[in-house]
Amino acid sequence: MARKETQLIIKMNHLARFMVCIMSGARSKLALFLCGCYVVALGAHTGEESVAEHHEAEYYVAAVYEHPSILSLNPLALISRQEALELMNQNLDIYEQQVMTAAQKDVQIIVFPEDGIHGFNFTRTSIYPFLDFMPSRQVVRWNPCLEPHRFNDTEVLQRLSCMAIRGDMFLVANLGTKQPCHSSDPRCPKDGRYQFNTNVVFSNNGTLVDRYRKHNLYFEAAFDVPLKVDLITFDTPFAGRFGIFTCFDILFFDPAIRVLRDYKVKHVVYPTAWMNQLPLLAAIEIQKAFAVAFGINVLAANVHHPVLGMTGSGIHTPLESFWYHDMENPKSHLIIAQVAKNPVGLIGAENATGETDPSHSKFLKILSGDPYCEKDAQEVHCDEATKWNVNAPPTFHSEMMYDNFTLVPVWGKEGYLHVCSNGLCCYLLYERPTLSKELYALGVFDGLHTVHGTYYIQVCALVRCGGLGFDTCGQEITEATGIFEFHLWGNFSTSYIFPLFLTSGMTLEVPDQLGWENDHYFLRKSRLSSGLVTAALYGRLYERD
């Protein structure tokens, strides 16, 4: 069961029920355990002691809302501003309900998803009625709720500002915005305006604190890329500095990495409209990996459209997560949780102390180059006492995430495998208490990903295959029964490596240990809570994009 100080508080309207999975990290040096899944009956505020009072000096209370946005029936149609406002107000009415529910639990910051207010699949022209005017950041402080007539076409901003005041909380939301430009600007579009996918931040008094314009658009013809990347942070009285970016941005150096590197933020707010793609890029999978990789808190709000593969929101710390992923239920979900103001990172190799278990000793011997394994025609003998896999497994190729991975099958109850591609070699040292009737494989890819975005990756991945054939490795799988204790590592050429870790039923796991050892980056895990779906080290070489 989860520790009291990290108990889950989830609040929706009084008729809702949903399942939330809690991943809570024990504070032992090398062990983090899954604590369980609970079905929470959600009701009106009962007068129980406010969660904000439990650890006032150490925690803040955050909320993220996964929203099944009400969409335009024909996003290509040209409609009036009034018609656009009528649709957006339906979504904003729901937002307001969630703010008031969150306020009953003393939430201090709430995050809403990308595209949650206006929807998506617009053309540049058809989205225009949905856009609010966004004044320049150089304009004096503005409170849209209290100064509604200061600028035209700001009805959405006004409602969001008033929500923040009414809920007495910081509010982060995503909307479309417009900004006129002049013909003297060589990049000014022919229609004389810029259109941006924009996140806005309001303080609890309704003041517009800042705005972030999405830099890495994902097939969004309606929007422009800002002339200069926005590196936006904002300060709060309850948790210090936050960074902010949107959806696809998480895979790129600008702004995601630069904001973390240059501004030392410990918290990120992250509106997204993420289409899940297994085995490596499910929404909660990459959200959690980002939190673990940088030792930060990530407040991620996704839209909820299972038919489009869109679900997966969470409040993620390096050691635990409060998340929601549901491809069956069409309902919305509000997640509320206590979040540490100073997140504690995962124990790395450089900080590990105490006795080393036998599997880790073997791993260290391999890295040090000790000739502890001898191979003859039939077997590999390790440490003179342990017999490993019979016959070297065959290498094969299969498509994973549209990339041509090189793989080897993972056979037997224990073994030591490696597979290489270009300059990257991936290694797996594993034991299995029992064999399942599933095919697993160790795969490697070192190259430029070119489908649905262009970016350079280095990946070492242990995955459950879709069937027993080699050609099924890389398919989208959510259920598994195979239990592993393992070390996964590779000779990565980048320090930006994200640990992707999923078990059966879209359950998040945390590595026992993660870090560098002898110029190799490794992930170590024992005592899985359920069958392994994916364990991967996802490296990004931004300079090669």
C-alpha positions as CSV (number, residue, x, y, z in Angstrom):
1,M,0.0,0.0,0.0
2,A,1.2,3.5,-0.7
3,R,2.8,5.6,1.9
4,K,0.5,8.0,3.7
5,E,2.3,11.0,2.5
6,T,1.8,10.0,-1.1
7,Q,-1.8,8.9,-0.8
8,L,-3.9,9.3,-3.9
9,I,-6.7,11.8,-3.8
10,I,-8.8,11.7,-6.9
11,K,-11.9,13.8,-7.3
12,M,-14.5,14.0,-10.1
13,N,-18.3,14.6,-9.9
14,H,-20.3,12.6,-7.4
15,L,-21.5,10.1,-9.9
16,A,-18.2,9.0,-11.4
17,R,-16.1,5.9,-10.8
18,F,-12.9,4.9,-12.3
19,M,-9.8,2.9,-11.7
20,V,-6.5,4.6,-10.9
21,C,-3.2,2.8,-10.6
22,I,-0.8,4.0,-8.0
23,M,2.9,3.4,-8.3
24,S,4.7,4.2,-5.1
25,G,8.3,3.8,-4.5
26,A,9.7,2.3,-1.3
27,R,12.7,4.3,-0.1
28,S,15.1,1.4,-0.1
29,K,18.3,2.0,-2.0
30,L,17.7,-0.5,-4.8
31,A,14.0,-1.5,-4.6
32,L,10.9,0.2,-5.7
33,F,7.6,-1.7,-5.5
34,L,4.3,-1.5,-7.2
35,C,1.7,-0.8,-4.6
36,G,-1.6,-1.6,-6.3
37,C,-4.7,-0.6,-8.2
38,Y,-7.8,0.7,-6.5
39,V,-11.3,1.4,-7.6
40,V,-12.2,4.7,-6.0
41,A,-15.7,5.8,-5.4
42,L,-15.8,9.5,-6.0
43,G,-18.2,11.7,-4.1
44,A,-18.8,15.3,-3.0
45,H,-16.4,16.9,-0.5
46,T,-17.0,15.2,2.8
47,G,-15.2,17.6,5.1
48,E,-12.3,15.3,5.7
49,E,-9.0,17.0,6.6
50,S,-7.5,18.9,3.6
51,V,-4.6,17.1,2.0
52,A,-2.8,20.5,1.8
53,E,-2.6,20.5,5.6
54,H,-0.8,17.1,5.9
55,H,2.7,18.2,4.7
56,E,2.4,21.9,4.1
57,A,6.1,22.5,4.0
58,E,6.9,19.6,1.7
59,Y,4.1,19.0,-0.7
60,Y,1.7,20.8,-3.0
61,V,-1.6,19.5,-4.4
62,A,-1.9,19.2,-8.2
63,A,-4.6,18.1,-10.6
64,V,-4.6,17.0,-14.2
65,Y,-7.7,16.4,-16.2
66,E,-8.1,14.0,-19.1
67,H,-10.9,15.5,-21.2
68,P,-13.1,13.9,-23.9
69,S,-13.4,17.1,-25.8
70,I,-16.6,18.0,-27.6
71,L,-15.5,18.3,-31.2
72,S,-16.7,20.1,-34.2
73,L,-18.8,17.8,-36.4
74,N,-17.1,19.3,-39.5
75,P,-13.8,20.9,-38.6
76,L,-13.3,21.9,-42.3
77,A,-16.4,24.1,-42.4
78,L,-16.2,27.8,-42.2
79,I,-18.3,29.1,-39.3
80,S,-18.8,32.3,-37.3
81,R,-17.0,33.4,-34.2
82,Q,-20.3,33.0,-32.3
83,E,-20.7,29.4,-33.5
84,A,-17.1,28.6,-32.5
85,L,-17.7,30.1,-29.0
86,E,-20.8,28.0,-28.6
87,L,-18.8,24.8,-29.1
88,M,-15.9,26.0,-27.0
89,N,-18.1,27.1,-24.2
90,Q,-19.4,23.5,-23.9
91,N,-15.9,22.4,-23.2
92,L,-15.2,25.3,-20.9
93,D,-18.4,24.5,-18.9
94,I,-16.8,21.1,-18.2
95,Y,-13.5,22.7,-17.3
96,E,-15.2,24.9,-14.8
97,Q,-16.9,21.9,-13.2
98,Q,-13.5,20.2,-12.8
99,V,-12.0,23.4,-11.3
100,M,-14.7,23.5,-8.7
101,T,-14.3,19.8,-7.9
102,A,-10.5,20.3,-7.6
103,A,-11.0,23.4,-5.4
104,Q,-12.9,21.2,-2.8
105,K,-9.6,19.3,-2.4
106,D,-7.4,22.4,-2.0
107,V,-5.8,21.9,-5.4
108,Q,-3.1,24.6,-6.0
109,I,-2.5,24.0,-9.7
110,I,-4.6,22.3,-12.4
111,V,-3.6,21.3,-15.9
112,F,-5.9,20.8,-18.9
113,P,-5.0,19.0,-22.2
114,E,-3.9,20.2,-25.6
115,D,-6.8,20.8,-28.1
116,G,-9.3,20.3,-25.2
117,I,-11.2,23.5,-25.9
118,H,-11.4,23.8,-29.7
119,G,-10.6,20.2,-30.9
120,F,-8.4,19.4,-33.9
121,N,-8.3,18.5,-37.7
122,F,-8.9,22.1,-38.8
123,T,-7.4,23.9,-41.8
124,R,-5.7,27.2,-41.3
125,T,-8.9,29.0,-42.4
126,S,-11.5,26.9,-40.6
127,I,-9.8,27.3,-37.2
128,Y,-9.7,31.1,-37.4
129,P,-13.1,31.7,-35.6
130,F,-11.8,29.5,-32.7
131,L,-8.7,31.7,-32.1
132,D,-8.4,34.2,-29.2
133,F,-6.3,37.3,-29.6
134,M,-3.1,37.0,-27.6
135,P,-1.4,40.3,-26.7
136,S,2.3,40.6,-26.8
137,R,4.2,39.5,-23.7
138,Q,5.5,43.0,-23.5
139,V,2.0,44.3,-22.7
140,V,1.5,45.4,-19.1
141,R,0.0,42.9,-16.7
142,W,-3.5,41.8,-17.7
143,N,-6.3,40.1,-15.9
144,P,-8.8,39.0,-18.5
145,C,-11.5,38.3,-16.0
146,L,-11.3,41.7,-14.4
147,E,-10.5,43.6,-17.6
148,P,-12.7,41.8,-20.2
149,H,-12.9,44.7,-22.6
150,R,-9.2,45.5,-22.9
151,F,-8.8,43.4,-26.0
152,N,-11.3,42.0,-28.6
153,D,-11.7,38.2,-29.2
154,T,-10.5,37.1,-25.8
155,E,-13.7,35.3,-24.5
156,V,-11.9,32.0,-23.9
157,L,-9.1,33.7,-22.0
158,Q,-11.6,35.6,-19.9
159,R,-13.4,32.4,-18.9
160,L,-10.1,30.7,-18.0
161,S,-9.0,33.7,-16.0
162,C,-12.3,33.7,-14.1
163,M,-12.0,29.9,-13.4
164,A,-8.6,30.4,-11.8
165,I,-10.1,33.1,-9.5
166,R,-13.1,31.0,-8.6
167,G,-11.0,28.0,-7.9
168,D,-8.3,30.0,-6.2
169,M,-5.6,28.0,-8.1
170,F,-3.1,28.3,-10.8
171,L,-4.6,27.1,-14.1
172,V,-2.9,25.9,-17.2
173,A,-4.8,25.4,-20.4
174,N,-4.3,25.1,-24.2
175,L,-6.1,27.1,-26.9
176,G,-5.6,28.5,-30.3
177,T,-4.4,32.1,-30.5
178,K,-3.9,34.7,-33.2
179,Q,-1.5,37.6,-33.6
180,P,-1.5,40.1,-36.5
181,C,1.7,40.7,-38.4
182,H,2.9,43.2,-41.0
183,S,4.0,42.8,-44.6
184,S,7.4,44.1,-43.5
185,D,7.8,40.9,-41.7
186,P,9.3,38.5,-44.3
187,R,7.8,35.5,-42.5
188,C,4.3,37.0,-42.1
189,P,1.8,34.6,-43.7
190,K,-0.2,35.9,-46.6
191,D,-3.4,36.2,-44.5
192,G,-1.6,38.8,-42.3
193,R,-1.6,36.9,-39.0
194,Y,0.2,34.2,-37.1
195,Q,-1.8,31.4,-35.6
196,F,-0.3,29.5,-32.7
197,N,-1.0,26.4,-30.6
198,T,-0.8,28.1,-27.2
199,N,-0.6,27.1,-23.6
200,V,-1.6,29.8,-21.1
201,V,-0.9,30.1,-17.4
202,F,-3.1,32.0,-15.0
203,S,-2.3,32.7,-11.3
204,N,-5.0,32.1,-8.7
205,N,-6.0,35.8,-8.9
206,G,-6.7,35.4,-12.6
207,T,-3.7,37.3,-13.9
208,L,-2.2,36.0,-17.2
209,V,1.2,34.9,-16.0
210,D,2.6,33.7,-19.3
211,R,2.0,31.9,-22.5
212,Y,3.9,29.2,-24.4
213,R,3.5,28.6,-28.2
214,K,4.1,25.1,-29.4
215,H,7.4,24.8,-31.3
216,N,7.3,21.2,-32.6
217,L,4.0,20.9,-34.4
218,Y,2.7,17.4,-35.2
219,F,0.8,17.6,-38.6
220,E,-0.9,20.8,-37.5
221,A,-1.5,22.8,-40.7
222,A,-3.7,25.3,-38.9
223,F,-0.8,26.6,-36.8
224,D,2.5,28.4,-37.3
225,V,5.9,27.7,-35.7
226,P,7.0,30.7,-33.6
227,L,9.9,32.6,-35.1
228,K,11.9,31.9,-32.0
229,V,11.4,29.1,-29.6
230,D,9.6,30.1,-26.4
231,L,11.6,29.1,-23.3
232,I,8.9,29.7,-20.7
233,T,9.0,29.2,-16.9
234,F,6.7,30.6,-14.3
235,D,7.0,30.9,-10.5
236,T,4.5,29.8,-8.0
237,P,4.3,30.6,-4.2
238,F,3.7,26.9,-3.4
239,A,6.4,25.0,-5.3
240,G,8.7,27.4,-7.0
241,R,9.5,27.4,-10.7
242,F,7.7,25.4,-13.4
243,G,8.6,24.8,-17.0
244,I,6.0,24.3,-19.7
245,F,5.8,22.8,-23.2
246,T,3.3,20.8,-25.3
247,C,2.9,17.2,-26.6
248,F,5.4,16.5,-29.4
249,D,7.9,19.0,-27.8
250,I,8.8,16.3,-25.3
251,L,10.9,14.5,-27.9
252,F,13.1,17.5,-28.9
253,F,15.9,19.6,-27.3
254,D,14.0,22.8,-27.9
255,P,12.2,23.7,-25.7
256,A,12.0,20.7,-23.4
257,I,15.7,20.0,-22.6
258,R,16.8,23.6,-22.8
259,V,14.2,24.7,-20.3
260,L,15.3,22.0,-17.9
261,R,19.0,22.6,-18.4
262,D,19.0,26.4,-18.4
263,Y,16.4,27.2,-15.8
264,K,16.8,24.4,-13.3
265,V,13.1,23.7,-13.1
266,K,11.8,20.8,-10.8
267,H,8.3,20.8,-12.2
268,V,6.8,20.6,-15.7
269,V,3.2,21.2,-16.8
270,Y,2.5,19.3,-20.0
271,P,-0.8,19.7,-22.0
272,T,-0.9,17.0,-24.7
273,A,-3.1,15.4,-27.3
274,W,-1.0,12.2,-27.6
275,M,-1.9,9.2,-29.8
276,N,-0.5,6.1,-28.2
277,Q,2.0,4.0,-30.1
278,L,3.3,0.9,-28.5
279,P,5.7,-0.6,-27.6
280,L,7.9,2.5,-27.1
281,L,5.7,5.7,-27.2
282,A,2.6,5.3,-25.1
283,A,1.6,8.6,-23.4
284,I,2.1,7.6,-19.8
285,E,5.2,5.7,-20.8
286,I,7.1,8.7,-22.2
287,Q,5.7,11.0,-19.4
288,K,7.0,8.8,-16.7
289,A,10.3,8.3,-18.5
290,F,10.8,12.0,-18.7
291,A,10.2,12.4,-15.0
292,V,12.7,9.6,-14.1
293,A,15.3,10.7,-16.6
294,F,15.5,14.2,-15.2
295,G,14.4,13.7,-11.6
296,I,11.5,16.1,-11.9
297,N,7.7,16.2,-11.5
298,V,5.6,16.0,-14.7
299,L,1.9,17.1,-14.6
300,A,0.6,15.7,-17.9
301,A,-3.0,16.2,-19.1
302,N,-4.1,14.3,-22.3
303,V,-7.3,14.4,-24.2
304,H,-9.5,11.3,-24.0
305,H,-10.5,9.9,-27.4
306,P,-9.9,6.1,-27.3
307,V,-11.1,5.7,-30.9
308,L,-8.2,7.8,-32.0
309,G,-5.8,6.1,-29.7
310,M,-5.7,9.1,-27.3
311,T,-5.6,8.5,-23.6
312,G,-3.0,8.6,-20.8
313,S,-2.6,11.3,-18.2
314,G,-0.7,11.4,-15.0
315,I,1.1,13.2,-12.2
316,H,4.6,11.7,-12.3
317,T,7.4,12.0,-9.9
318,P,10.7,10.1,-10.3
319,L,9.7,7.5,-7.8
320,E,5.9,7.2,-8.2
321,S,3.0,8.0,-10.5
322,F,-0.7,8.6,-10.3
323,W,-1.9,7.9,-13.8
324,Y,-4.9,7.0,-15.9
325,H,-5.0,5.0,-19.2
326,D,-8.2,3.6,-20.5
327,M,-8.9,2.6,-24.1
328,E,-12.4,1.3,-23.3
329,N,-14.2,3.9,-21.1
330,P,-15.4,7.1,-22.8
331,K,-15.6,9.1,-19.6
332,S,-13.3,11.9,-18.4
333,H,-11.0,11.6,-15.4
334,L,-9.6,14.0,-12.9
335,I,-6.4,13.0,-11.0
336,I,-5.5,14.8,-7.8
337,A,-2.3,14.1,-5.9
338,Q,0.1,15.4,-3.4
339,V,3.5,16.2,-5.1
340,A,6.8,16.8,-3.4
341,K,8.2,20.3,-3.8
342,N,11.6,18.8,-4.0
343,P,11.4,15.5,-6.0
344,V,13.7,12.7,-5.0
345,G,15.5,11.1,-7.9
346,L,16.1,7.4,-8.5
347,I,19.2,5.9,-7.0
348,G,21.9,5.8,-9.6
349,A,24.9,3.6,-10.0
350,E,27.2,6.4,-8.6
351,N,25.2,6.6,-5.4
352,A,24.5,2.9,-4.8
353,T,25.9,1.4,-1.6
354,G,25.6,-1.8,0.3
355,E,26.0,-5.4,-0.7
356,T,25.8,-6.3,-4.4
357,D,23.5,-9.2,-5.3
358,P,24.8,-12.1,-7.5
359,S,23.1,-10.8,-10.7
360,H,24.5,-7.3,-10.3
361,S,28.0,-8.9,-9.6
362,K,27.7,-10.7,-12.9
363,F,26.7,-7.5,-14.7
364,L,29.7,-5.7,-13.2
365,K,32.0,-8.5,-14.2
366,I,30.8,-8.4,-17.8
367,L,31.3,-4.6,-18.0
368,S,34.8,-4.9,-16.5
369,G,35.8,-7.3,-19.2
370,D,36.4,-10.2,-16.8
371,P,36.5,-13.5,-18.8
372,Y,33.8,-15.0,-16.6
373,C,32.1,-16.6,-19.6
374,E,33.5,-19.3,-21.8
375,K,31.7,-20.5,-24.9
376,D,32.1,-23.9,-26.6
377,A,30.2,-25.4,-29.5
378,Q,27.1,-26.1,-27.4
379,E,27.0,-24.0,-24.3
380,V,28.1,-20.8,-22.6
381,H,29.6,-21.4,-19.1
382,C,29.5,-18.5,-16.7
383,D,31.2,-18.4,-13.3
384,E,32.1,-22.1,-13.6
385,A,28.8,-23.0,-12.1
386,T,26.0,-21.5,-14.1
387,K,25.0,-22.9,-17.5
388,W,23.4,-20.4,-19.9
389,N,21.5,-20.6,-23.1
390,V,22.2,-23.5,-25.4
391,N,23.2,-22.3,-28.9
392,A,23.5,-18.7,-29.8
393,P,20.1,-17.4,-30.8
394,P,19.6,-16.2,-34.4
395,T,19.6,-12.5,-35.3
396,F,16.6,-11.3,-37.2
397,H,15.0,-8.0,-38.3
398,S,11.5,-6.7,-37.6
399,E,9.7,-3.4,-37.8
400,M,9.1,-1.6,-34.5
401,M,7.6,1.9,-34.5
402,Y,8.3,2.1,-38.3
403,D,12.0,1.5,-37.7
404,N,14.0,-1.6,-38.8
405,F,15.2,-3.1,-35.6
406,T,17.8,-5.8,-35.3
407,L,16.8,-8.4,-32.7
408,V,17.6,-11.7,-31.0
409,P,15.0,-13.9,-29.3
410,V,15.1,-14.3,-25.6
411,W,14.9,-18.0,-24.9
412,G,15.3,-20.1,-21.8
413,K,15.0,-19.3,-18.1
414,E,18.3,-17.4,-17.9
415,G,20.9,-16.0,-20.3
416,Y,23.2,-13.3,-21.4
417,L,22.5,-11.8,-24.9
418,H,23.8,-8.9,-27.0
419,V,22.8,-7.4,-30.4
420,C,24.4,-4.6,-32.3
421,S,23.4,-2.1,-35.0
422,N,25.7,0.7,-36.3
423,G,27.6,1.9,-33.3
424,L,25.2,0.8,-30.6
425,C,25.4,-2.6,-28.9
426,C,22.7,-3.7,-26.5
427,Y,23.1,-6.3,-23.8
428,L,20.7,-8.3,-21.6
429,L,21.5,-10.4,-18.5
430,Y,18.3,-12.1,-17.3
431,E,16.7,-14.8,-15.2
432,R,13.1,-16.0,-15.3
433,P,11.5,-17.9,-12.5
434,T,9.1,-19.6,-14.9
435,L,8.8,-19.7,-18.7
436,S,5.7,-18.3,-20.3
437,K,4.3,-19.3,-23.7
438,E,5.3,-16.0,-25.2
439,L,8.2,-14.8,-27.4
440,Y,10.4,-12.0,-26.1
441,A,13.2,-10.3,-28.0
442,L,16.0,-8.0,-27.4
443,G,16.2,-5.3,-30.1
444,V,18.5,-2.5,-31.1
445,F,18.1,0.5,-33.4
446,D,20.6,3.3,-34.0
447,G,19.5,5.7,-36.7
448,L,17.2,8.4,-38.0
449,H,13.5,7.9,-37.3
450,T,11.6,9.3,-40.3
451,V,7.9,8.4,-39.9
452,H,5.6,10.9,-38.1
453,G,8.5,13.1,-37.3
454,T,12.2,13.1,-38.1
455,Y,14.7,12.6,-35.2
456,Y,17.7,10.5,-34.4
457,I,17.4,7.7,-31.8
458,Q,19.4,5.0,-30.2
459,V,17.2,2.3,-28.6
460,C,17.8,-0.9,-26.6
461,A,14.5,-2.7,-26.0
462,L,13.3,-5.9,-24.4
463,V,9.8,-6.4,-25.7
464,R,7.1,-9.0,-25.7
465,C,6.3,-10.0,-29.3
466,G,2.7,-10.2,-30.7
467,G,2.9,-13.9,-31.4
468,L,5.5,-16.7,-31.7
469,G,6.8,-15.6,-35.0
470,F,9.8,-13.3,-35.3
471,D,7.8,-10.9,-37.6
472,T,5.5,-10.2,-34.7
473,C,8.2,-8.5,-32.6
474,G,7.4,-4.8,-32.4
475,Q,3.7,-5.2,-32.6
476,E,1.4,-3.2,-30.2
477,I,0.9,-5.4,-27.1
478,T,-0.7,-4.4,-23.8
479,E,-0.9,-7.8,-21.9
480,A,1.9,-10.2,-20.9
481,T,2.7,-12.9,-18.4
482,G,6.5,-13.2,-18.7
483,I,8.3,-12.3,-15.4
484,F,12.0,-11.2,-15.6
485,E,14.8,-10.2,-13.4
486,F,17.2,-8.4,-15.6
487,H,19.9,-5.9,-16.5
488,L,19.5,-4.1,-19.8
489,W,22.4,-1.9,-21.0
490,G,24.1,-0.3,-24.0
491,N,27.1,1.8,-25.1
492,F,25.0,4.9,-25.8
493,S,26.5,7.9,-27.6
494,T,24.2,10.3,-25.7
495,S,23.5,11.3,-22.2
496,Y,19.8,11.9,-22.9
497,I,18.3,8.4,-22.3
498,F,14.7,7.8,-21.2
499,P,13.8,4.6,-19.4
500,L,10.5,3.2,-20.9
501,F,9.0,0.6,-18.7
502,L,5.5,-1.0,-19.0
503,T,4.0,-4.2,-17.6
504,S,0.8,-6.0,-18.3
505,G,-2.4,-3.9,-18.4
506,M,-0.5,-0.7,-19.1
507,T,1.0,-0.6,-15.7
508,L,4.0,1.7,-15.1
509,E,7.1,0.3,-13.3
510,V,10.2,2.1,-11.9
511,P,13.7,0.6,-12.4
512,D,15.5,-0.5,-9.2
513,Q,18.6,1.2,-10.5
514,L,19.5,3.3,-13.5
515,G,22.7,5.0,-14.5
516,W,26.2,4.8,-16.1
517,E,28.7,2.1,-15.4
518,N,32.0,1.8,-17.4
519,D,30.7,4.0,-20.3
520,H,27.5,2.0,-20.6
521,Y,24.0,3.0,-19.5
522,F,22.0,0.4,-17.7
523,L,18.6,-0.3,-16.3
524,R,18.1,-2.9,-13.6
525,K,14.9,-4.5,-12.3
526,S,13.7,-7.4,-10.2
527,R,10.4,-8.4,-8.7
528,L,8.0,-7.2,-11.5
529,S,4.4,-6.7,-10.4
530,S,3.1,-8.4,-13.6
531,G,4.2,-9.6,-17.0
532,L,6.7,-7.5,-18.9
533,V,5.5,-5.7,-21.9
534,T,8.3,-3.3,-22.6
535,A,11.6,-2.4,-20.9
536,A,13.7,0.0,-23.1
537,L,16.4,2.6,-23.0
538,Y,15.4,5.3,-25.5
539,G,18.3,7.5,-26.4
540,R,18.0,10.8,-28.2
541,L,20.8,12.3,-30.2
542,Y,19.4,15.8,-30.8
543,E,22.4,17.0,-32.7
544,R,21.8,14.4,-35.5
545,D,18.2,15.3,-36.1
